[in-house]
Amino acid sequence: MLIDRAAGQVRLQHGRALLRVCRVAADDLGVAPVLRDQIDSRLRGYRPSGPGAQRITGAFDWEQHLVDQATAVSALYASSGLLLYGAAVWESVAGPKVRLESADIKALYNACGVGIEVVILPPQWNEE
Protein backbone atom coordinates (compact mmCIF):
# COMPACT_ATOMS: atom_id res chain seq x y z
CA MET A 1 0.00 0.00 0.00
CA LEU A 2 1.40 3.38 -1.03
CA ILE A 3 0.11 6.69 0.33
CA ASP A 4 1.05 9.42 -2.17
CA ARG A 5 0.45 12.72 -0.38
CA ALA A 6 1.40 14.78 -3.46
CA ALA A 7 -1.26 13.09 -5.62
CA GLY A 8 -3.81 12.70 -2.80
CA GLN A 9 -4.08 8.96 -3.40
CA VAL A 10 -3.70 5.63 -1.69
CA ARG A 11 -2.58 2.95 -4.14
CA LEU A 12 -2.83 -0.76 -3.47
CA GLN A 13 -0.16 -2.55 -5.47
CA HIS A 14 1.15 -6.07 -5.84
CA GLY A 15 4.64 -5.71 -7.27
CA ARG A 16 4.20 -3.52 -10.35
CA ALA A 17 0.51 -4.34 -10.71
CA LEU A 18 -1.81 -1.54 -9.60
CA LEU A 19 -4.85 -3.13 -7.94
CA ARG A 20 -6.77 -0.06 -6.75
CA VAL A 21 -6.42 3.72 -6.60
CA CYS A 22 -8.26 5.46 -3.75
CA ARG A 23 -8.76 9.22 -3.51
CA VAL A 24 -7.77 10.71 -0.14
CA ALA A 25 -10.70 12.68 1.30
CA ALA A 26 -8.69 14.04 4.27
CA ASP A 27 -5.00 13.83 5.21
CA ASP A 28 -4.16 14.35 8.87
CA LEU A 29 -0.64 12.86 8.82
CA GLY A 30 1.19 15.96 10.05
CA VAL A 31 4.48 17.27 8.69
CA ALA A 32 6.77 14.32 9.39
CA PRO A 33 4.91 10.99 9.53
CA VAL A 34 6.62 7.62 9.67
CA LEU A 35 7.54 6.74 6.07
CA ARG A 36 7.41 2.93 6.37
CA ASP A 37 4.78 1.16 8.37
CA GLN A 38 2.65 -1.98 8.34
CA ILE A 39 -0.97 -2.82 9.04
CA ASP A 40 -1.24 -3.98 12.63
CA SER A 41 -4.98 -4.71 12.86
CA ARG A 42 -8.25 -4.56 10.97
CA LEU A 43 -10.91 -2.74 13.00
CA ARG A 44 -14.54 -3.67 12.38
CA GLY A 45 -16.08 -0.93 14.49
CA TYR A 46 -15.35 2.14 16.56
CA ARG A 47 -14.48 1.49 20.18
CA PRO A 48 -14.13 4.57 22.42
CA SER A 49 -11.28 2.87 24.31
CA GLY A 50 -9.01 3.53 21.33
CA PRO A 51 -8.25 1.84 18.03
CA GLY A 52 -5.28 -0.06 19.46
CA ALA A 53 -7.35 -1.97 22.01
CA GLN A 54 -7.73 -5.62 21.08
CA ARG A 55 -11.21 -7.10 21.25
CA ILE A 56 -11.47 -10.49 22.89
CA THR A 57 -14.23 -12.61 21.40
CA GLY A 58 -16.21 -15.03 23.48
CA ALA A 59 -17.80 -18.33 22.56
CA PHE A 60 -21.20 -16.67 22.04
CA ASP A 61 -20.03 -13.70 19.96
CA TRP A 62 -21.65 -15.09 16.81
CA GLU A 63 -21.39 -11.88 14.78
CA GLN A 64 -17.63 -11.62 15.22
CA HIS A 65 -17.15 -15.28 14.31
CA LEU A 66 -19.45 -15.27 11.27
CA VAL A 67 -18.76 -11.90 9.67
CA ASP A 68 -15.34 -11.21 8.21
CA GLN A 69 -16.00 -8.51 5.61
CA ALA A 70 -15.87 -4.76 6.01
CA THR A 71 -18.71 -2.67 7.38
CA ALA A 72 -19.39 1.06 7.01
CA VAL A 73 -17.26 1.81 10.08
CA SER A 74 -14.30 -0.48 9.35
CA ALA A 75 -10.77 0.89 9.50
CA LEU A 76 -7.15 -0.22 9.14
CA TYR A 77 -4.70 0.50 11.95
CA ALA A 78 -0.93 0.50 11.44
CA SER A 79 1.77 -0.18 14.01
CA SER A 80 2.85 3.49 14.19
CA GLY A 81 -0.68 4.61 15.06
CA LEU A 82 -1.72 5.49 11.50
CA LEU A 83 -5.46 5.03 10.94
CA LEU A 84 -7.04 4.54 7.51
CA TYR A 85 -10.80 5.03 7.80
CA GLY A 86 -13.94 6.02 5.92
CA ALA A 87 -16.63 6.81 8.53
CA ALA A 88 -16.86 10.13 10.37
CA VAL A 89 -17.05 8.31 13.73
CA TRP A 90 -13.23 7.90 13.61
CA GLU A 91 -12.62 11.69 13.39
CA SER A 92 -12.23 12.01 17.18
CA VAL A 93 -9.38 9.49 17.38
CA ALA A 94 -6.05 11.21 18.00
CA GLY A 95 -3.00 10.49 15.87
CA PRO A 96 -2.14 10.37 12.19
CA LYS A 97 -5.13 9.55 10.00
CA VAL A 98 -6.11 9.27 6.35
CA ARG A 99 -9.78 9.40 5.41
CA LEU A 100 -10.91 7.59 2.27
CA GLU A 101 -14.25 7.11 0.57
CA SER A 102 -16.43 4.42 2.18
CA ALA A 103 -16.24 2.06 -0.83
CA ASP A 104 -12.44 2.38 -0.93
CA ILE A 105 -11.88 1.60 2.75
CA LYS A 106 -14.18 -1.42 2.43
CA ALA A 107 -12.16 -2.69 -0.54
CA LEU A 108 -8.82 -2.14 1.23
CA TYR A 109 -10.12 -3.75 4.43
CA ASN A 110 -11.21 -6.86 2.54
CA ALA A 111 -7.97 -7.03 0.50
CA CYS A 112 -5.36 -6.23 3.17
CA GLY A 113 -4.37 -8.45 6.03
CA VAL A 114 -2.19 -7.84 9.04
CA GLY A 115 1.43 -7.29 8.00
CA ILE A 116 0.77 -5.43 4.72
CA GLU A 117 3.49 -2.84 4.25
CA VAL A 118 2.46 0.83 4.09
CA VAL A 119 4.76 3.38 2.45
CA ILE A 120 4.04 7.11 2.85
CA LEU A 121 5.52 9.48 0.29
CA PRO A 122 6.09 13.07 1.51
CA PRO A 123 4.05 15.87 -0.15
CA GLN A 124 7.01 17.15 -2.22
CA TRP A 125 8.58 13.82 -3.14
CA ASN A 126 8.32 14.40 -6.91
CA GLU A 127 9.47 18.04 -7.04
CA GLU A 128 12.92 18.89 -8.32
NORRARA-V811005 format. One record per run of one state. SS is the DSSP state (hx for helix, st for strand, lp for the rest). FROM is the first residue (numbers start at 1). LEN is the number of residues. Records with the same first field share a line. If there is no record, write none. Layout:
SS=FROM-LEN, FROM-LEN
This chain:
lp=1-1, 5-4, 15-2, 29-7, 44-18, 67-8, 79-4, 86-2, 93-4, 101-1, 112-5, 122-7
st=2-3, 9-6, 17-12, 36-8, 75-4, 83-3, 97-4, 117-5
hx=62-5, 88-5, 102-10
